[in-house]
Amino acid sequence: MATTDDKKKEGGGKKKTEGGSKKRQAAAAAPPKEHTGVGQPAPEPRLRNYYVKTVRGNLAKQFGLKNVHEIPNLEKIVLNVGMSEAIKQPKVLDAVVEELGIITGQRPTKKKAKKSIANYGLRQGQEIGVAVTLRGARMWEFADRFISTAIPRIRDFRGLSTRAFDGRGNYSMGVKEQMIFPEINYDQVEQIHGMDITFVTTTNKDDQAFALLRELGMPFRGDDKPIVVQAAQ
């Protein structure tokens, strides 16, 4: 039989449990605290601000462009990852989707094969890669981080090739590993992979696209003093 002291202990334990439960319920019911940025407009991307205040004027003078709509500008940035391992291990694409989402801040989409290739065991419609297209603020923020942070982390970097323009004002480059992006945690990487990055501009002339990217800070091979984007005043 339980003694009087035992009953008192049990009763006290119940009271403490009930008290703790009420506190937790009250905390859950309390409205979340708003951060200091609530209601404030999102800050303008630093690189876009630099383009508007500095780059646009420099390009207009260089090419004698009087109409602001004729001045070259960034239209979009496309990141694409092809994974041949996905033919036998479709789940490897899930990790790539997560990593590209962390790098770009936008949910990527899986790409499907357009035709079957029997020699590789590839079937039409099978998911074989991952891609994401950035526009607007996300595009400018990614370009800023890529130029100022990711490119300097490339091993044995000696400048970007000037021969990767497609003749229509677009520039494509390959990255050998996703580890150059500081957002990626090395300890959580399942597989090292590369990616293709394409900068699509509003001009169809390679010389204007080259001037635009160089003004934005892209360190092309042969540049003695690459332009460094300064923070907006």
Beta strands, then each sheet from edge to edge (+ up, - down):
strand 1: 74-82
strand 2: 109-112
strand 3: 127-134
strand 4: 170-175
strand 5: 195-201
sheet 1: 2+ 3- 1+ 5- 4+
end
